[in-house]
Amino acid sequence: MWIRSTMAYRASFALTTVTNFAVTGLDFVTILLMFSRVGSLGGWPLPEVALLYGMSSVAFGIADLAVGSMERLGQRVRDGTLDTLLVRPAPVLAQVAADRFALRRLGRITQGALVLGYALTAVDIDWTVAKALLLPVAVVSGAGIFCAVFVAGAAFQFAAQDASEVQNAFTYGGTTLLQYPPTVFGRELVRGVMFVLPLAFVNWVPAAYLLGRPLPLELPGWAAAGSPLVAGVSLALSGLAWRAGIRSYRSTGS
């Protein structure tokens, strides 16, 4: 329904998509400006940072397109409109995710894919079958990890009710963090992004393996293939959190 509504105004859709493409591209412009003054960031040259940026942006863009509307759940809890979704013969999670589905978010995915394409042509990777398979698997798994963060953040809003900005700190803030190499951050922060909120498996870990660099925190090489497992566990835990949130919901004001 939302796609049909969007495509009814094709010129508006094109303008908003291009705007989304341009606005999200400013993040990479910021990185380019940094590299106009320095040769590397934390020992990572521009093509390698572009690889991090591209993997993170595409993964996050897919998740944002699929479940980005989850951040508005708090408003539905406050005004009681979530009740209308509970009585419909469809999963509540799917309904909340599809609410005001924004096809314009394809602009972010396109922009990230272009940067990723540039990075793959510019970096020096000793390609093997394992590495060729790892890249798409890591991007899809990264999207799954971000989806889990979106869902877990929405589940938290059943209790907090007005916590969309807290959720954004881990979603939009998380993808911004991952656009820079782990070597520019403190070891404690890297540990948190690795073992507490495992966003590092979106791109830091697989990208390090692709580039032949040591994995963050001196992880063994086989950990680079752990992104699908991390994504599966994250989605399972976020699903449990969502179920707990739904069971605790008692209409408006709960």
C-alpha positions in Angstrom: 0.0 0.0 0.0 2.8 2.4 0.9 4.7 1.6 -2.2 1.6 2.3 -4.4 1.1 5.5 -2.5 4.7 6.6 -3.1 4.7 5.7 -6.8 1.5 7.8 -7.3 3.7 10.8 -7.2 6.8 9.7 -9.2 8.4 13.1 -9.4 8.2 13.5 -5.6 9.6 10.0 -5.1 12.5 10.7 -7.4 13.3 14.0 -5.7 13.2 12.5 -2.2 15.3 9.5 -3.2 17.9 11.7 -4.8 17.9 13.9 -1.6 18.3 10.8 0.5 21.2 9.8 -1.7 22.8 13.2 -1.4 22.3 13.7 2.3 23.7 10.2 3.3 26.6 10.8 0.9 27.7 13.8 3.0 29.1 11.2 5.5 31.5 10.0 2.9 32.3 13.6 1.8 33.4 14.2 5.5 35.8 11.2 5.2 37.2 12.6 1.9 37.8 16.0 3.6 39.7 14.2 6.3 41.9 12.4 3.7 42.6 15.7 2.0 44.7 16.5 5.1 46.0 13.1 6.2 47.2 10.0 4.4 45.5 7.5 6.6 43.2 7.1 9.6 44.5 4.8 12.2 46.8 3.3 9.6 44.0 2.6 7.1 44.2 4.4 3.7 41.2 5.9 1.9 40.3 2.8 -0.2 40.2 0.6 2.9 38.1 3.1 4.9 35.8 3.2 1.9 35.4 -0.5 2.1 34.3 -0.2 5.8 32.0 2.7 4.8 30.4 0.8 1.9 29.8 -2.4 3.8 28.3 -0.6 6.8 26.1 1.7 4.6 24.7 -1.1 2.5 24.0 -3.3 5.4 22.4 -0.5 7.4 20.5 0.7 4.4 18.9 -2.7 3.9 17.9 -2.9 7.5 16.6 0.7 7.5 14.5 0.0 4.4 13.1 -3.2 5.9 12.5 -2.3 9.6 13.4 1.4 10.0 9.9 2.3 10.8 10.2 0.4 14.1 11.6 3.6 15.7 8.0 5.1 15.7 6.7 2.3 17.9 6.9 4.6 21.0 4.4 7.0 19.5 1.9 4.1 18.9 2.4 3.0 22.5 1.7 6.4 23.8 -1.4 7.2 21.8 -2.8 3.6 21.9 -2.9 3.2 18.1 -0.9 -0.1 18.5 -4.2 -1.6 19.6 -5.4 -1.5 16.0 -2.5 -3.6 14.9 -3.1 -6.2 17.6 -6.6 -7.1 16.3 -5.5 -7.5 12.7 -4.8 -11.1 11.4 -1.1 -10.3 10.7 2.0 -10.4 12.8 2.4 -7.1 14.7 6.1 -7.0 14.0 5.5 -7.1 10.3 2.8 -4.4 10.5 5.0 -2.0 12.5 8.0 -2.6 10.2 5.8 -1.9 7.1 4.2 1.2 8.6 5.0 4.2 6.4 7.3 2.1 4.4 9.8 4.6 2.8 11.1 3.4 -0.6 13.2 6.6 -0.7 15.6 4.8 1.6 16.9 3.1 -1.5 19.0 6.2 -1.9 21.2 5.2 1.0 21.7 1.7 -0.3 22.6 3.0 -3.8 25.1 5.5 -2.4 26.7 2.9 -0.1 26.9 0.4 -3.0 28.7 2.9 -5.2 31.3 3.6 -2.5 31.7 -0.1 -1.9 32.2 -0.6 -5.7 34.9 2.0 -5.7 36.6 0.4 -2.7 36.6 -3.0 -4.3 38.4 -1.6 -7.4 40.9 0.4 -5.3 41.9 -1.9 -2.5 44.5 -4.6 -3.0 42.8 -7.9 -1.9 44.3 -11.3 -2.6 41.0 -12.8 -3.6 40.2 -16.4 -2.8 36.9 -18.3 -3.0 36.4 -17.9 0.7 36.9 -14.1 0.5 34.6 -13.8 -2.5 31.9 -15.6 -0.6 32.6 -13.8 2.6 31.8 -10.3 1.3 28.1 -10.8 0.3 27.5 -13.0 3.3 29.0 -10.3 5.6 26.8 -7.6 4.1 23.6 -9.7 4.4 24.6 -10.7 8.0 25.3 -7.1 8.8 21.8 -6.2 7.7 20.5 -8.9 10.0 22.5 -7.5 12.9 21.1 -4.0 12.3 17.6 -5.4 12.0 18.1 -7.0 15.4 19.1 -3.7 16.9 16.1 -2.0 15.4 13.7 -4.6 16.8 15.4 -4.7 20.2 15.2 -0.9 20.4 11.5 -1.0 19.5 11.0 -3.6 22.3 12.6 -1.2 24.7 10.1 1.4 23.8 7.3 -0.6 25.3 8.9 0.3 28.7 10.4 3.7 27.9 7.7 4.8 25.5 9.7 7.8 24.2 13.1 6.3 23.5 13.4 6.7 19.7 16.5 8.9 20.1 18.1 6.3 22.4 17.4 3.7 19.7 18.9 6.0 17.0 22.1 6.2 19.0 22.7 2.5 18.4 21.3 2.3 14.9 22.3 5.5 13.0 25.1 6.1 15.5 26.3 2.6 15.1 26.6 2.8 11.4 28.5 6.1 11.7 30.9 4.4 14.2 31.6 1.5 11.8 32.5 3.8 8.9 35.9 4.4 10.7 38.6 1.9 11.4 38.6 0.3 14.8 42.2 1.5 15.3 41.0 5.1 15.9 38.9 4.1 18.9 39.8 3.0 22.4 40.2 -0.7 23.2 37.2 -0.6 25.7 34.9 0.8 23.0 36.0 -1.9 20.5 35.3 -4.5 23.2 31.8 -3.2 23.7 31.1 -3.1 19.9 32.5 -6.6 19.7 31.0 -8.5 22.6 28.2 -6.4 24.0 26.5 -5.0 20.9 28.2 -7.0 18.2 28.2 -4.4 15.5 31.9 -5.1 14.8 30.8 -8.2 12.8 29.0 -6.0 10.3 32.3 -4.8 8.8 35.3 -4.5 11.1 35.9 -8.2 11.5 35.2 -9.4 7.9 36.9 -6.4 6.3 40.0 -7.0 8.3 40.1 -10.6 7.0 39.5 -9.5 3.4 42.4 -6.9 3.7 44.8 -9.4 5.3 44.9 -7.2 8.5 44.9 -8.5 12.1 41.4 -8.9 13.3 40.3 -6.5 16.1 41.3 -7.5 19.6 43.5 -10.2 18.1 40.6 -12.5 17.3 41.5 -15.7 15.4 41.1 -15.7 11.6 38.1 -18.1 11.7 36.1 -15.4 13.6 35.7 -13.5 10.3 33.2 -16.2 9.3 31.1 -15.6 12.4 28.9 -12.8 11.1 26.0 -15.2 10.1 26.1 -16.8 13.5 26.2 -13.4 15.3 23.3 -12.2 13.2 21.3 -15.3 13.9 21.8 -15.1 17.7 21.1 -11.3 17.6 17.9 -11.8 15.8 16.8 -14.6 18.1 17.5 -12.4 21.2 15.7 -9.4 19.7 12.7 -11.6 18.9 12.6 -12.7 22.5 12.7 -9.1 23.6 9.9 -8.2 21.2 7.7 -11.0 22.5 8.3 -9.8 26.1 7.4 -6.3 25.1 4.2 -7.4 23.4 3.2 -9.4 26.4 3.8 -6.4 28.7 1.7 -4.1 26.6 -1.5 -2.9 28.3 -2.8 -0.4 25.8 -2.1 3.4 26.0 0.0 4.4 29.0 1.5 1.0 29.6 
